[in-house]
Every structure is written in C-alpha cells, then in structure tokens.
C-alpha cells in the first residue's frame, strides 16, 4: 500500500496538536493531525491563563467574539480560618473561562481553515522513526512524513514507547468533578459577574469552582492526601461538598448536570520529550496538578515553540538533528518546573498560609505570585520564582 506523504504528522488534535498544526500550516507545510476521538468531545480544564492570549491571537482567534466568559481573577479561600486572598488576572492580556468541548472543536476547525488536514476516529498503532523520515501506522492506513509531533495528551504515545514517563507523586492524586446549571443564588451571580475562579483549600486537597457561560458552573475536588480515607468517588465528593458553607450557598437551587466523574493518572513528566525527527508537546510532555490552571497554557506554549523550531529546521535542513529542540526544552523545563514547585508549595499548608494570606500584603511578592498565576514564567525579574527554583536546587545539592 502506498503511504501518503506529509511534512508533519501530529497525533492528537487537542489544544497542543491544533496549535502546532495551525502554525505549521500557516508556514506552508503539509500537516496531518490524527485524532483518536471526535470533536466535540468532553474534556475538563476550563480556565485559561492570560499569557495564552498572544498565542491565540497568532492562531487568528478572537475569544471575546466566541462569547466565552472573561476571567477576572483567582480567589483562594480557607473556610476553616475565614481567610481569603484574590489575585487579579485581567490585565493587558484578558483570559477566559471556556468549555473545552467547544473550545477544542474551535481550535481544530481553525487548523483546518489554515490548511491542516484532520483525520478523526483513527487510532495510531505504530510509530516508526527512521533517519530519513517517520512512518505512522493506524487502524485505517499508513502515512509517512518528515517530522512527527506527539500531542496525544495523557496517552503519551512516545513516552510509553520509550518508557520515559516519570510520575510526580507529591501533588494531586486524582480528581472528582461535575457541572451544575440553572444557578440563581447571589453568590453565583457575583461569580459570573466577576468571572473569578475560586479555590477552596481542604485538608485532603482543594475544590475548584469555575463559572461558565449560560449560568453554569464547573466544580471539582482534587484529592492529594488519600491515606486513611474510607469514602471514595461520589461519597467523598459529597462529604466535602456538604462541609462547605460556600458551596451550599453558591449552588442553592442549582441542578447537577452529570454524575460525579473521576480522572486519575495524575502528575507526571516525560523525560524524553524530543529526539531525531520527533517532539512531544502538551500533556504528552508532562502533566501537572491543575490548581493553577496551567494545562492549556503549557500545551499551547510548548506547541508554539515546537512548530517554530520544526519550521526553522525544514528551512535549514536540520530537522533530523536530535538536538533540534534542546534550547526550547530549557525554556519548557523552566516553565514546567516553576509551576510544579509552586504547586508543591501550595500543598504545604503552612507555606500557603504565609505566602497567600500574610506575605501578599507585600506588593512585590503579590506581583510575583500574580505573574506566575498569569503564566509570565520567562521573565528575569520575578524574585519569588527565582526563590522557588533556587530552593529546589539547594535541596538537591544538600
């Protein structure tokens, strides 16, 4: 059977795959995206970061025109101590709350408009990367190309192929979540008016509360400490729901849309993110606890870097260089590690109390934390970020 030829073959058409596909198509390359599912498909992770806005603009998308809910900020709440702190996030770059089924569909359709090709409901069976090109065998046919991008999400095709997945065990273990509709409470109206997300800090983890358009709300429980828990699944979710005065007030009279869903296989990193004629972006490169909503941002940022570098490699004739992405991977590692260390601090409750509820009275520290929450991870003047990274290096050296 004759193999159909492409410049770039991308597995996955979520935010990372569609971003890479769009940019490479804009450069004039022939791009194939292979998606195991079919858009629109459900996905959790609805809150975007401000620093993703320039990337969406480059993709030719205007999220305001799409009718998504503008995100005002993030408020962290400890109901046990009645303490809270809010970080404003609606500055120069406006973030949004999105519903991922329609959002991911929009990104994929935009890639098609820009010239990429999309095959859906097609499963990759084998990836063969040779010195002179790549070959991808699916359950429908075989393709060949000059470059392969793994944007398969937590399926991590290349990570599993190379047994290079390393779990991060000290963050969230799993999530329990659902959506509510027909919210009429004053608390819900206030959240929809501000666009703020709420983080309720718990003894076992945290709740996310994200307002969505059409009077809806996404509610999720991340479990970090599950030792000794006798309740599981919906019973565990409902137990902590019932113990929260804020959630009671917020969701009074609302309707639960679906049963409680579960997602496991939480935080990990792929230790072989690139090589000769391939690179991994988005969740296939690494996935973090979603407390700071960094998932989509890291996905599209890493995809943008990879697309630009692959295009340059094609121009220079260096696309087969196994070190093609080495410099960009340093930037990826800086961003990923910064967010990982910030999440680790979040789970150290005494540190959260000091950093969020006390030291944020210091304007400089509050600005540094806001910068990280915004996704501004590659600046030279964030003292708090430097302290995070320096602290980890010192611990490793000791």
Helices and strands as residue ranges (DSSP letters): E 4-11, H 15-26, E 31-35, G 50-52, H 53-59, E 69-70, E 73-78, E 83-88, E 96-97, H 100-113, E 117-120, E 124-130, E 133-138, E 142-150, G 153-155, H 157-161, E 165-167, E 174-181, H 186-194, E 197-201, E 205-212, E 216-223, H 233-242, H 245-250, E 255-256, E 261-263, E 268-270, E 274-275, E 278-280, G 282-284, E 286-287, G 290-292, H 295-316, H 326-346, H 349-357, G 359-361, H 363-374, H 383-397
